[in-house]
Amino acid sequence: METQKLITNALRYIRHNTHDPGMTIADVADHAGFSTDYFNRLFRKYTGYNVMEYLRFSRLSRAARLLRMTDRDVLDIALECGYESHESFTRAFGHQYGRSPSDYREYYRNLPFTYSQVTDNTAANRFLRQFPRFYRADSELVIEKLYERNALQNAFEAIVIYEYNGSRFFTEDDDSYIVLDEFGSEIHCTIICDDIDRTAEYYKLLQGFAVSIGYSLPGDPDEVMSEMAKRGIRTEKHIPYYAYTGDPVAVDWDYTMRPLTVEDVTHVKCFAAEYGSDWKVCESLEQRDVYHNAPYDHPLGIFDRAGKLVAITRTQCYEKFGFKVGEVEGTAYLKSVCTPDFPNQAARAAMNRLIGDGYIPYLIGGDGIDDVDPAALGFENIKNWY
């Protein structure tokens, strides 16, 4: 366990210092407290990469994000990512991505960016080393099996965790799965299992794994298990997801809801001044509209009769495998002008809009910004899948 934590510290050290052109194996080894030769072997043993391979991957994946999400000069990006010249950066980038930095930026200019495009196998390799009874499952085959099992039930999970997060799937028997994501310095896990006892076993296994590599998963296992449905959980949230398969229903309010665009940034800033936060909506609008980042993120604005933005509902829309699914995350609203029932009405309106656009709506319940009560929404076909 101690060795795993030292490896975690080394990974963090590398990620946080990709700008340093002089970083060496000796620097990372010294930081971890090992001799250079021994540490390089140990690092490969646990992560599947040698130290310099991982440093190069980290530098170039950061560069790829900056090329696609900003309009900064290529040399400026090269210097920030630890390269001392345009030539050395271009050579290394072309080796990893098959294109020069400028060609890469141009090729992806009008394509959306997702996290799955810059993930690596570090967390997956560490999991397999610690739990050799599991094997890495082919993601496409897993998705096919999930859809055969219950297409509607698994649509949201399959699209988001695989297509957008670049998740890795692990199994013992091709029936139950552990899904692992690594977002920078965070480990996210999902269990897909129909057996409650095995789900409990996997949850505790994942807690041990997270602790062993220097992370932690929230929640007390016994409390989580008492609330858990028999088909699986998202361990980072411990809250239910609800899917709706019916028709739109009436919304009892005097407001207008519409998608926010980059032209609404001024409205959002005025809202934020009174609410206390813009809920990162300005960044989302500008990044999506200018750099095609987070194409699935579609915040909805709710305006009163005078045209004032009084609330924002976050929705995320995904399309894959012939399915269109939309998540209603919650609503941030000005309590000075909105009634206590406003969050439920906002959720109904957002779900109606998703239905109208051809999406299957999924609602987070029980722990949102507005604590929406699914039972009070008035939808008869709401189903708790989690």
DRENDOMI-682291 format. One record per residue (C-alpha): residue number from 1; x, y, z. Coordinates in nm, 3 decimals. Example, Ala and Ser with C-alpha at 12.3 -4.5 7.8 and 13.67 -1.06 7.14 Angstrom:
residues 2
{drendo 1, {1.230, -0.450, 0.780}} {drendo 2, {1.367, -0.106, 0.714}} 
END
This chain:
residues 386
{drendo 1, {0.000, 0.000, 0.000}} {drendo 2, {0.281, 0.242, 0.084}} {drendo 3, {0.441, 0.183, -0.254}} {drendo 4, {0.110, 0.257, -0.429}} {drendo 5, {0.084, 0.589, -0.248}} {drendo 6, {0.439, 0.680, -0.346}} {drendo 7, {0.352, 0.605, -0.709}} {drendo 8, {0.045, 0.830, -0.675}} {drendo 9, {0.262, 1.109, -0.537}} {drendo 10, {0.501, 1.066, -0.829}} {drendo 11, {0.215, 1.084, -1.081}} {drendo 12, {0.087, 1.403, -0.922}} {drendo 13, {0.437, 1.551, -0.918}} {drendo 14, {0.474, 1.483, -1.291}} {drendo 15, {0.131, 1.626, -1.378}} {drendo 16, {0.189, 1.941, -1.176}} {drendo 17, {0.533, 2.005, -1.324}} {drendo 18, {0.485, 1.937, -1.695}} {drendo 19, {0.599, 2.295, -1.757}} {drendo 20, {0.951, 2.221, -1.626}} {drendo 21, {1.177, 2.142, -1.924}} {drendo 22, {1.453, 2.019, -1.699}} {drendo 23, {1.257, 1.747, -1.516}} {drendo 24, {1.442, 1.416, -1.508}} {drendo 25, {1.384, 1.064, -1.379}} {drendo 26, {1.614, 1.153, -1.090}} {drendo 27, {1.388, 1.447, -0.992}} {drendo 28, {1.080, 1.225, -0.980}} {drendo 29, {1.266, 0.945, -0.802}} {drendo 30, {1.402, 1.187, -0.541}} {drendo 31, {1.052, 1.322, -0.486}} {drendo 32, {0.926, 0.966, -0.428}} {drendo 33, {1.224, 0.871, -0.213}} {drendo 34, {1.383, 0.601, -0.436}} {drendo 35, {1.700, 0.552, -0.632}} {drendo 36, {1.664, 0.634, -1.002}} {drendo 37, {1.707, 0.287, -1.154}} {drendo 38, {1.491, 0.110, -0.899}} {drendo 39, {1.216, 0.371, -0.918}} {drendo 40, {1.194, 0.359, -1.298}} {drendo 41, {1.142, -0.021, -1.283}} {drendo 42, {0.890, 0.017, -1.002}} {drendo 43, {0.699, 0.289, -1.186}} {drendo 44, {0.667, 0.074, -1.499}} {drendo 45, {0.565, -0.226, -1.288}} {drendo 46, {0.270, -0.039, -1.136}} {drendo 47, {0.163, 0.196, -1.417}} {drendo 48, {0.274, 0.030, -1.741}} {drendo 49, {0.486, 0.333, -1.836}} {drendo 50, {0.843, 0.429, -1.760}} {drendo 51, {0.882, 0.771, -1.600}} {drendo 52, {0.988, 0.963, -1.910}} {drendo 53, {0.715, 0.801, -2.122}} {drendo 54, {0.454, 0.918, -1.875}} {drendo 55, {0.607, 1.266, -1.853}} {drendo 56, {0.600, 1.295, -2.232}} {drendo 57, {0.239, 1.171, -2.247}} {drendo 58, {0.133, 1.420, -1.976}} {drendo 59, {0.303, 1.712, -2.149}} {drendo 60, {0.158, 1.633, -2.490}} {drendo 61, {-0.196, 1.556, -2.371}} {drendo 62, {-0.198, 1.894, -2.196}} {drendo 63, {-0.072, 2.051, -2.518}} {drendo 64, {-0.348, 1.877, -2.716}} {drendo 65, {-0.613, 2.021, -2.483}} {drendo 66, {-0.467, 2.371, -2.515}} {drendo 67, {-0.449, 2.345, -2.894}} {drendo 68, {-0.816, 2.252, -2.915}} {drendo 69, {-0.955, 2.468, -2.635}} {drendo 70, {-0.763, 2.792, -2.689}} {drendo 71, {-0.624, 3.005, -2.972}} {drendo 72, {-0.286, 3.051, -2.808}} {drendo 73, {0.032, 3.053, -3.015}} {drendo 74, {0.187, 2.708, -3.073}} {drendo 75, {0.526, 2.814, -2.932}} {drendo 76, {0.357, 2.957, -2.623}} {drendo 77, {0.185, 2.620, -2.565}} {drendo 78, {0.512, 2.435, -2.626}} {drendo 79, {0.692, 2.642, -2.359}} {drendo 80, {0.410, 2.594, -2.108}} {drendo 81, {0.423, 2.218, -2.163}} {drendo 82, {0.796, 2.186, -2.097}} {drendo 83, {0.946, 2.213, -2.447}} {drendo 84, {1.222, 2.466, -2.508}} {drendo 85, {1.174, 2.500, -2.884}} {drendo 86, {0.909, 2.482, -3.152}} {drendo 87, {1.106, 2.210, -3.331}} {drendo 88, {1.137, 1.971, -3.035}} {drendo 89, {0.770, 2.016, -2.951}} {drendo 90, {0.655, 1.959, -3.310}} {drendo 91, {0.865, 1.643, -3.337}} {drendo 92, {0.735, 1.494, -3.010}} {drendo 93, {0.374, 1.595, -3.079}} {drendo 94, {0.380, 1.442, -3.425}} {drendo 95, {0.516, 1.116, -3.284}} {drendo 96, {0.226, 1.089, -3.035}} {drendo 97, {-0.063, 1.227, -3.241}} {drendo 98, {0.047, 1.168, -3.602}} {drendo 99, {0.008, 1.536, -3.693}} {drendo 100, {0.198, 1.857, -3.638}} {drendo 101, {0.046, 2.083, -3.369}} {drendo 102, {-0.090, 2.323, -3.634}} {drendo 103, {-0.239, 2.043, -3.844}} {drendo 104, {-0.388, 1.886, -3.529}} {drendo 105, {-0.555, 2.214, -3.434}} {drendo 106, {-0.691, 2.266, -3.786}} {drendo 107, {-0.818, 1.908, -3.818}} {drendo 108, {-1.010, 1.925, -3.489}} {drendo 109, {-1.116, 2.290, -3.519}} {drendo 110, {-1.484, 2.213, -3.574}} {drendo 111, {-1.500, 1.888, -3.377}} {drendo 112, {-1.603, 1.861, -3.011}} {drendo 113, {-1.349, 1.781, -2.742}} {drendo 114, {-1.418, 1.503, -2.489}} {drendo 115, {-1.213, 1.376, -2.198}} {drendo 116, {-1.194, 1.028, -2.350}} {drendo 117, {-0.949, 1.160, -2.610}} {drendo 118, {-0.676, 1.239, -2.355}} {drendo 119, {-0.703, 0.954, -2.105}} {drendo 120, {-0.439, 0.688, -2.044}} {drendo 121, {-0.419, 0.344, -1.882}} {drendo 122, {-0.241, 0.442, -1.560}} {drendo 123, {-0.532, 0.377, -1.322}} {drendo 124, {-0.638, 0.067, -1.519}} {drendo 125, {-0.290, -0.085, -1.500}} {drendo 126, {-0.271, -0.022, -1.126}} {drendo 127, {-0.612, -0.182, -1.071}} {drendo 128, {-0.519, -0.496, -1.265}} {drendo 129, {-0.192, -0.531, -1.077}} {drendo 130, {-0.369, -0.514, -0.742}} {drendo 131, {-0.661, -0.740, -0.844}} {drendo 132, {-0.534, -1.002, -1.090}} {drendo 133, {-0.862, -1.197, -1.070}} {drendo 134, {-1.013, -0.930, -1.300}} {drendo 135, {-0.936, -0.877, -1.665}} {drendo 136, {-0.983, -0.578, -1.892}} {drendo 137, {-1.303, -0.614, -2.093}} {drendo 138, {-1.345, -0.484, -2.447}} {drendo 139, {-1.548, -0.165, -2.409}} {drendo 140, {-1.750, -0.205, -2.728}} {drendo 141, {-1.849, -0.560, -2.635}} {drendo 142, {-1.951, -0.451, -2.286}} {drendo 143, {-2.174, -0.180, -2.430}} {drendo 144, {-2.338, -0.432, -2.664}} {drendo 145, {-2.409, -0.665, -2.370}} {drendo 146, {-2.551, -0.384, -2.160}} {drendo 147, {-2.787, -0.288, -2.440}} {drendo 148, {-2.894, -0.649, -2.489}} {drendo 149, {-2.964, -0.671, -2.116}} {drendo 150, {-3.175, -0.355, -2.101}} {drendo 151, {-3.118, -0.083, -2.358}} {drendo 152, {-3.317, 0.194, -2.188}} {drendo 153, {-3.182, 0.119, -1.845}} {drendo 154, {-2.820, 0.129, -1.958}} {drendo 155, {-2.835, 0.398, -2.227}} {drendo 156, {-2.729, 0.694, -2.015}} {drendo 157, {-2.457, 0.511, -1.827}} {drendo 158, {-2.308, 0.349, -2.135}} {drendo 159, {-2.292, 0.668, -2.338}} {drendo 160, {-2.149, 0.893, -2.068}} {drendo 161, {-1.895, 0.671, -1.897}} {drendo 162, {-1.758, 0.520, -2.215}} {drendo 163, {-1.800, 0.764, -2.501}} {drendo 164, {-1.724, 1.083, -2.309}} {drendo 165, {-1.513, 0.973, -2.012}} {drendo 166, {-1.300, 0.707, -2.179}} {drendo 167, {-1.383, 0.462, -1.899}} {drendo 168, {-1.212, 0.125, -1.857}} {drendo 169, {-1.424, -0.186, -1.789}} {drendo 170, {-1.312, -0.478, -1.569}} {drendo 171, {-1.486, -0.809, -1.509}} {drendo 172, {-1.443, -1.158, -1.368}} {drendo 173, {-1.718, -1.332, -1.563}} {drendo 174, {-1.854, -1.099, -1.836}} {drendo 175, {-2.165, -1.046, -1.625}} {drendo 176, {-2.080, -0.781, -1.361}} {drendo 177, {-1.845, -0.490, -1.425}} {drendo 178, {-1.631, -0.239, -1.244}} {drendo 179, {-1.585, 0.081, -1.442}} {drendo 180, {-1.289, 0.305, -1.366}} {drendo 181, {-1.225, 0.668, -1.461}} {drendo 182, {-0.929, 0.885, -1.368}} {drendo 183, {-0.976, 1.262, -1.395}} {drendo 184, {-0.642, 1.421, -1.313}} {drendo 185, {-0.618, 1.374, -0.937}} {drendo 186, {-0.954, 1.199, -0.889}} {drendo 187, {-1.064, 0.836, -0.923}} {drendo 188, {-1.431, 0.779, -1.017}} {drendo 189, {-1.583, 0.431, -1.013}} {drendo 190, {-1.907, 0.273, -1.125}} {drendo 191, {-2.038, -0.075, -1.046}} {drendo 192, {-2.270, -0.249, -1.291}} {drendo 193, {-2.410, -0.553, -1.119}} {drendo 194, {-2.751, -0.715, -1.061}} {drendo 195, {-2.648, -0.900, -0.745}} {drendo 196, {-2.666, -0.697, -0.422}} {drendo 197, {-2.406, -0.904, -0.235}} {drendo 198, {-2.152, -0.881, -0.514}} {drendo 199, {-2.219, -0.510, -0.547}} {drendo 200, {-2.139, -0.470, -0.176}} {drendo 201, {-1.820, -0.673, -0.221}} {drendo 202, {-1.711, -0.463, -0.519}} {drendo 203, {-1.785, -0.139, -0.340}} {drendo 204, {-1.563, -0.233, -0.047}} {drendo 205, {-1.296, -0.357, -0.289}} {drendo 206, {-1.300, -0.019, -0.463}} {drendo 207, {-1.277, 0.166, -0.135}} {drendo 208, {-0.965, -0.037, -0.051}} {drendo 209, {-0.818, 0.027, -0.395}} {drendo 210, {-0.878, 0.402, -0.369}} {drendo 211, {-0.716, 0.419, -0.025}} {drendo 212, {-0.420, 0.208, -0.138}} {drendo 213, {-0.330, 0.451, -0.415}} {drendo 214, {-0.382, 0.762, -0.207}} {drendo 215, {-0.740, 0.852, -0.295}} {drendo 216, {-1.070, 0.802, -0.114}} {drendo 217, {-1.426, 0.727, -0.215}} {drendo 218, {-1.700, 0.907, -0.023}} {drendo 219, {-1.964, 0.745, 0.193}} {drendo 220, {-1.994, 0.473, 0.453}} {drendo 221, {-2.027, 0.132, 0.280}} {drendo 222, {-2.314, 0.016, 0.504}} {drendo 223, {-2.510, 0.339, 0.452}} {drendo 224, {-2.450, 0.327, 0.078}} {drendo 225, {-2.562, -0.035, 0.056}} {drendo 226, {-2.882, 0.035, 0.248}} {drendo 227, {-2.986, 0.289, -0.018}} {drendo 228, {-2.857, 0.107, -0.323}} {drendo 229, {-3.074, -0.049, -0.591}} {drendo 230, {-2.980, -0.399, -0.704}} {drendo 231, {-2.844, -0.301, -1.042}} {drendo 232, {-2.551, -0.081, -0.948}} {drendo 233, {-2.434, 0.258, -0.828}} {drendo 234, {-2.225, 0.555, -0.921}} {drendo 235, {-2.000, 0.552, -0.617}} {drendo 236, {-1.888, 0.912, -0.646}} {drendo 237, {-2.242, 1.048, -0.595}} {drendo 238, {-2.459, 0.794, -0.413}} {drendo 239, {-2.778, 0.952, -0.546}} {drendo 240, {-3.053, 0.809, -0.762}} {drendo 241, {-3.100, 0.871, -1.132}} {drendo 242, {-3.451, 0.871, -1.272}} {drendo 243, {-3.544, 0.805, -1.635}} {drendo 244, {-3.869, 0.928, -1.788}} {drendo 245, {-4.029, 0.755, -2.087}} {drendo 246, {-4.365, 0.933, -2.111}} {drendo 247, {-4.505, 1.241, -2.283}} {drendo 248, {-4.453, 1.607, -2.187}} {drendo 249, {-4.673, 1.744, -1.908}} {drendo 250, {-4.804, 2.089, -1.821}} {drendo 251, {-4.580, 2.341, -1.643}} {drendo 252, {-4.757, 2.583, -1.407}} {drendo 253, {-4.550, 2.901, -1.417}} {drendo 254, {-4.517, 3.235, -1.590}} {drendo 255, {-4.162, 3.213, -1.720}} {drendo 256, {-3.982, 3.144, -2.048}} {drendo 257, {-3.713, 2.876, -2.076}} {drendo 258, {-3.467, 2.870, -2.365}} {drendo 259, {-3.110, 2.748, -2.433}} {drendo 260, {-2.840, 2.996, -2.330}} {drendo 261, {-2.582, 3.102, -2.588}} {drendo 262, {-2.262, 3.303, -2.578}} {drendo 263, {-2.474, 3.614, -2.645}} {drendo 264, {-2.634, 3.561, -2.301}} {drendo 265, {-2.309, 3.597, -2.104}} {drendo 266, {-2.410, 3.945, -1.988}} {drendo 267, {-2.741, 3.807, -1.855}} {drendo 268, {-2.554, 3.529, -1.676}} {drendo 269, {-2.313, 3.775, -1.513}} {drendo 270, {-2.606, 3.983, -1.383}} {drendo 271, {-2.765, 3.665, -1.248}} {drendo 272, {-2.436, 3.565, -1.083}} {drendo 273, {-2.403, 3.902, -0.911}} {drendo 274, {-2.729, 3.837, -0.726}} {drendo 275, {-2.704, 3.459, -0.692}} {drendo 276, {-2.339, 3.456, -0.585}} {drendo 277, {-2.200, 3.238, -0.865}} {drendo 278, {-2.239, 3.187, -1.238}} {drendo 279, {-2.222, 2.808, -1.185}} {drendo 280, {-1.942, 2.809, -1.448}} {drendo 281, {-2.201, 2.883, -1.715}} {drendo 282, {-2.005, 3.172, -1.874}} {drendo 283, {-1.703, 2.947, -1.919}} {drendo 284, {-1.921, 2.670, -2.056}} {drendo 285, {-2.089, 2.897, -2.312}} {drendo 286, {-1.767, 3.059, -2.430}} {drendo 287, {-1.570, 2.736, -2.449}} {drendo 288, {-1.845, 2.550, -2.633}} {drendo 289, {-1.920, 2.824, -2.882}} {drendo 290, {-1.560, 2.929, -2.949}} {drendo 291, {-1.353, 2.614, -2.899}} {drendo 292, {-1.616, 2.337, -2.931}} {drendo 293, {-1.543, 2.219, -2.577}} {drendo 294, {-1.806, 2.025, -2.376}} {drendo 295, {-2.053, 1.997, -2.667}} {drendo 296, {-2.286, 1.797, -2.444}} {drendo 297, {-2.328, 2.086, -2.196}} {drendo 298, {-2.652, 2.277, -2.267}} {drendo 299, {-2.750, 2.522, -1.990}} {drendo 300, {-3.107, 2.650, -2.009}} {drendo 301, {-3.199, 3.002, -1.901}} {drendo 302, {-3.530, 3.083, -1.732}} {drendo 303, {-3.648, 3.441, -1.785}} {drendo 304, {-3.934, 3.636, -1.626}} {drendo 305, {-4.176, 3.859, -1.817}} {drendo 306, {-3.938, 4.154, -1.798}} {drendo 307, {-3.663, 3.950, -1.963}} {drendo 308, {-3.457, 3.906, -1.647}} {drendo 309, {-3.265, 3.582, -1.607}} {drendo 310, {-3.394, 3.438, -1.279}} {drendo 311, {-3.271, 3.078, -1.298}} {drendo 312, {-3.039, 2.843, -1.484}} {drendo 313, {-3.106, 2.473, -1.534}} {drendo 314, {-2.806, 2.263, -1.632}} {drendo 315, {-2.875, 1.990, -1.886}} {drendo 316, {-2.630, 1.765, -2.066}} {drendo 317, {-2.721, 1.593, -2.392}} {drendo 318, {-2.550, 1.289, -2.538}} {drendo 319, {-2.599, 1.090, -2.858}} {drendo 320, {-2.447, 0.750, -2.930}} {drendo 321, {-2.541, 0.394, -3.023}} {drendo 322, {-2.868, 0.515, -3.172}} {drendo 323, {-2.978, 0.669, -2.840}} {drendo 324, {-3.026, 1.032, -2.744}} {drendo 325, {-3.020, 1.085, -2.368}} {drendo 326, {-3.035, 1.406, -2.169}} {drendo 327, {-2.947, 1.467, -1.806}} {drendo 328, {-3.121, 1.731, -1.595}} {drendo 329, {-2.863, 1.819, -1.331}} {drendo 330, {-3.048, 2.080, -1.130}} {drendo 331, {-3.149, 2.445, -1.115}} {drendo 332, {-2.980, 2.747, -0.961}} {drendo 333, {-3.243, 3.017, -0.900}} {drendo 334, {-3.301, 3.351, -0.734}} {drendo 335, {-3.505, 3.268, -0.427}} {drendo 336, {-3.608, 3.631, -0.396}} {drendo 337, {-3.832, 3.600, -0.701}} {drendo 338, {-3.910, 3.227, -0.724}} {drendo 339, {-4.169, 3.024, -0.535}} {drendo 340, {-4.080, 2.710, -0.331}} {drendo 341, {-4.221, 2.490, -0.607}} {drendo 342, {-4.006, 2.657, -0.870}} {drendo 343, {-3.734, 2.380, -0.881}} {drendo 344, {-3.993, 2.113, -0.963}} {drendo 345, {-4.148, 2.331, -1.235}} {drendo 346, {-3.802, 2.399, -1.380}} {drendo 347, {-3.726, 2.026, -1.387}} {drendo 348, {-4.057, 1.957, -1.562}} {drendo 349, {-3.989, 2.228, -1.820}} {drendo 350, {-3.635, 2.100, -1.881}} {drendo 351, {-3.754, 1.743, -1.922}} {drendo 352, {-4.027, 1.859, -2.161}} {drendo 353, {-3.766, 2.041, -2.372}} {drendo 354, {-3.546, 1.730, -2.386}} {drendo 355, {-3.844, 1.519, -2.490}} {drendo 356, {-3.931, 1.772, -2.760}} {drendo 357, {-3.575, 1.748, -2.894}} {drendo 358, {-3.594, 1.368, -2.907}} {drendo 359, {-3.395, 1.288, -2.592}} {drendo 360, {-3.477, 1.042, -2.314}} {drendo 361, {-3.458, 1.259, -2.000}} {drendo 362, {-3.267, 1.145, -1.692}} {drendo 363, {-3.305, 1.336, -1.369}} {drendo 364, {-3.069, 1.346, -1.071}} {drendo 365, {-3.277, 1.320, -0.754}} {drendo 366, {-3.226, 1.376, -0.385}} {drendo 367, {-2.900, 1.571, -0.377}} {drendo 368, {-2.919, 1.844, -0.639}} {drendo 369, {-2.874, 2.217, -0.602}} {drendo 370, {-3.249, 2.249, -0.567}} {drendo 371, {-3.343, 1.911, -0.411}} {drendo 372, {-3.600, 1.826, -0.676}} {drendo 373, {-3.854, 1.574, -0.555}} {drendo 374, {-3.925, 1.327, -0.840}} {drendo 375, {-4.251, 1.226, -0.674}} {drendo 376, {-4.375, 1.585, -0.705}} {drendo 377, {-4.294, 1.626, -1.072}} {drendo 378, {-4.623, 1.490, -1.199}} {drendo 379, {-4.461, 1.243, -1.440}} {drendo 380, {-4.626, 0.901, -1.423}} {drendo 381, {-4.353, 0.710, -1.605}} {drendo 382, {-4.055, 0.806, -1.387}} {drendo 383, {-3.837, 0.505, -1.310}} {drendo 384, {-3.550, 0.486, -1.061}} {drendo 385, {-3.271, 0.300, -1.240}} {drendo 386, {-3.003, 0.344, -0.972}} 
END
